[in-house]
Amino acid sequence: MSSKAKSNSLKVASWNINSVRARAEIVERFLTEHQPDILCLQETKVVNETFPEGLFRRLGYNHLMLNGQRMHHGVAIISKLPMRDEERLDWQANGEARHIGVRLDNGLRIENVYIPAGGDEPDRTVNPKFGQKLDFIQRMIDWSGRLDGSTLLVGDFNVAPLDSDNGDPSVIPGLSTHVSEPERAAFHALEQIGLTDVVRPLVPEGYTYWDYKQLRFPRNEGMRIDFVLGSHSFADRVTAAAIHRNERKGDGPSDHVPVVVDLDLGEPEDDDRPMIF
C-alpha cells in the first residue's frame, strides 16, 4: 500500500464498554491488537476528571473528547488524530451524558450516541422509561437531519431493527423493548433521512450484545444493537467491517463487543449539505 493510500485510510471502532475503568486492561489489549485510529466509547461510567486518560495517551491516543457521568451513561471519543469538539446542541434535553461529537481535520464528522435502554415493557403508559427512550430517539432524528453529508453516527442504539438482529428468546416483538414497532420505525426513520448501516452489507450476520444472564453468550442468544451509520457519501468508502465477538469472552468482559469499520477517504470531501438529499 502506498503512503498516500495509508494517509487516506481510517479505522473507527465503537464499543459500549460498560465501565472504562473496570475494563481498562481489556481496552488496552484491544487497542494494541487492532490499532483503530479512533475509538468511540459508550457507558464509560466515569466523570471527566477521573477518566483514565493516561492509559490511552501511553498507547498513542493523545486526543480525547469526554462527556462523562458518574455511575451511569458517559461517552468518549479517543483518537490518534487531531479533532475538535463539535457544537453540542442540547437536543438530548434529559441532562444525561449520552452524546458527543467531533470533527477531524479531513472534514469527517463523528457523532457518538448512547440511546437509553427504555426498560422492559414497550408501553409508555406503564413504563415511563420507554416513553423517554422514544422521545430521545425522535429528538435525535430531528437533530440528525441537520447533519452534513460527511458524517458517521455510531454507538449503542438499543434497538434491534430486524428480526435477524435478535437471537434472544426472552426478547419478543410486541412484548419487549428493543424490538417494538415504534423503536424499529424510529431506526428506519434515520435511514430515511440519509443514514445507512455500513456494517450489515459486509457483516450480514452476528450480534453485538449478549445479556450476562441465562448463558446468553455461550448459547449465542444475542442482539445486534450497536451500529455504525454513515451518510450516503461514506457508504461506498467502507472497505472493511468487523464485529469483534471474541471480546465477549474471557474474564470480566463488557456485555457488548466492538464494531469496527475501515474507511478509504480518498480525496477530501467538501460537502456541507444536510443529509436529506
N, C-alpha and C positions, 0 to 999 in steps of 0.2 A: 504494500500500500504506500502511495506517495505521501510526502509530508503535507501536501495540500489536502489530500483526502482525509488525513488524520485530523487536520485542523478544522475540517468541516463536519466531523462526526461528533456525536454527543450521546452519552448513555445516561438515562434518567431512571431512577428507581423510586418506587412509592411503597411505604410499609407502615401499617399500623403496628407499632412496636409494643404497645401495652406496657408502658413504663420504660423509658430510655435508660434510666439509671439501673433498674433491676436487670436489664439485659445488655449492659454495656459490652460484656465480653462477646456476646452473640453478634452484636452490631459490628464490633471491631473485626471479628472473623469474616463476616460477610463482605465488608468493605475491602479488606485485604485480599480476599479471594477474587472478587468480581470487579472491583475498581470502577464503580459508577462515577461519572463526573458530578452528578447531583443526586442527593438523597432527600426525598420528601417524607417526613415522618408525621404520623398522626398518633394521638393518645400518648403524648410524651409524659404526661402526669407530673410536670415539674415547672416551677416558676422560672422565669428567665435568669434570675440571679444565681440559681444553683444548677442550671443546665450544664452537663459535663462537656464544656467546650474543649477542654484540654485533650480529651480523647480524640476528637475529630481533627484538631489542629496538628496533633502528633502524626496523623495519617495523611496530612497534606490538604485537609479541608479547612481552609483558612477564612472562608466566607460563610457566615451564619446569619440567618434571619429567624427570629424566635417570636412566638406568640404563646406564652406558657400560662399554665394554670395549675395550682396545687391540687394533687389527688385525682383530678378528673380532667379530661379533654387535653388540650395543648397540641399545637402543630409547630413544625420547624422545617426549614429548608437549609440543607447543608451542601456546600458547593466548593469545588476546586477552582471555579471560575468566578470572576467578579460579578456582582449582581447588585441591583439597587431595589429598595423597597418600593413596591407599587402603592399608590394611594389606597388606603383601606377604607372604602366606603362602608358605612355602618349598615350593610344590608342584612346582617345577621339579626340584629335587634333583639338579642337574647342575653347579651353580656357574657357569653361563653367563648373560650378560645378555640374556635373551630375553623379558622381561615387565615391564610397568609399568602401573599402574592409577591412575586419578584419579576424583574426584567433583566435579562442578560445583555451584555454588550452587543451581541449579534442580533438583538431585537426580539428574541424569543421571550414570551411571557409565560410564566409557570404559576398556576394558581392551585394551591394545596388546600383541600377541604376535608372535614370530618363531619359527616352528616349524622345527626342523632339516631340512635337505635330505635327509639319510639315505643319501648315497652313490648308487651306480648300480644295484646288483642288489637286488631285493626278496626277500632271503633272509637272515634273521638268523643262520643257521648259517655263512655265508661272508662276510657283510657286517655286522659289529657295529654300524656306524652306522645301519643300517636298524632293528635291534632297539632302539637307543637312541631313534630317532625315534618308533617305535610306543609305547615306554614313556612318552616325553614327552607324546604326544597323549593317552594313557589317563589320565595324571595331570591333564592339562588338562581332560578330560571330567569327571573326578570333581570337580575344583575348580569348573568352570563350573556344575555342577548346584546349587551352593550360592549362586550369584549371585542378586541380587534381580531383579525384573521391570522395572527401569529401566536396562537395560544395553545398550551396544554393545560387541561383541567384534570387533576389527579387526586386520588385519595380513597378513603373508605366511605362508600356511598350508602352502605347498609341497605341496599336494595339488590335483589336477585331478579333482573328484568325478564329472564326467560326461564321456562320450566327446566331447561337443561342446566341452568345455573344453580339449581337447588337439588342437593342429594341428601338432605337431612330429613328423615321420615317424620320428625316431630314438627317440621315447618310445613304447614298445609295451606295452600291457597284458599282464601275465604275465611280462614280461621286464625291465621298467623300474620304478624307483621313481616316485612322484608319481601313478601311475595304477593301482597294485596294488589288489587286492581288500581287503586289510587296511586300507590307508590310506583308501580310499573308504568302507569301512564305518565307520571312525572318524569321518570327516567327517559322515556321515549320523547318527551317534550324537549329535553336537552338535545336530542338528535335532530329534532325538527328545527331548532334554531341554528344548526350548523356545526354541531359537535358529533364526532363519530368515535366509536370504540376502536382504537388502533391495535388492540391486542388480539381480539377474537379472530380476525382473519388469519393470523399466524399461529395462534394457540386456541384452536376451536374447543378443546376440552380441558377440564381441570378446574379445581376450586382454589380459593384464596383464603378461606377461613374454615376452621373446624372447632366446634364447641369443645371445651375441656371435658365435658361430661359424657357419660354413656359410651365411652370408647369411640367417639365420633371419628377421630383421626385414623386409628388402626382399621376401622371399617370403611374409611374413605367416604363418610357421610358428611360432606362439607357443603359450602356455599361459595359462589363466586360473587363477591360484593365489593371488591377492590378494583378500581378501574383507572386506565389512562385514556382520556378522551382528548381528541385533537380537532382543531378547526380543519376544514376540508383541505386546505393547502398543505397540511402536515401529514395527512393520511398516507400519501404516496411517498413520504420521506422516511417512513419507518422501515428499516432494513431488517430488523430482528426484534423478537419479543420473547419473554420468558416469564413463567410463574415458578418461583423457586420453592417447590414443595418441600424439599429436604430441610428447609429452615424451620419446619414444624416439628422436626424430630429432635431427639436429644433431651437434655435436662433443662427445664425451665424455659421453654420457648414461648414466644408470643402465640396467641391463637390465630394470628394472621401470618401470611408469608409475603415476601417482596414480589412486586410486579415490576418488570424491567423492560424498557424499550430502548432500542438503538436508533438514532436519527442520523440521516445524511442531510445536512442543512444546505449543502450546495452554495449557491450564491446568496448573499444576504437578501432577505425579504424586505420590501418596502410596502407594507400592506396594513393600513390603519382602518380598513373598513370594518363595520360591525359584522358579526357572524351571520346575520340574516342576509344571504346573497340573493 
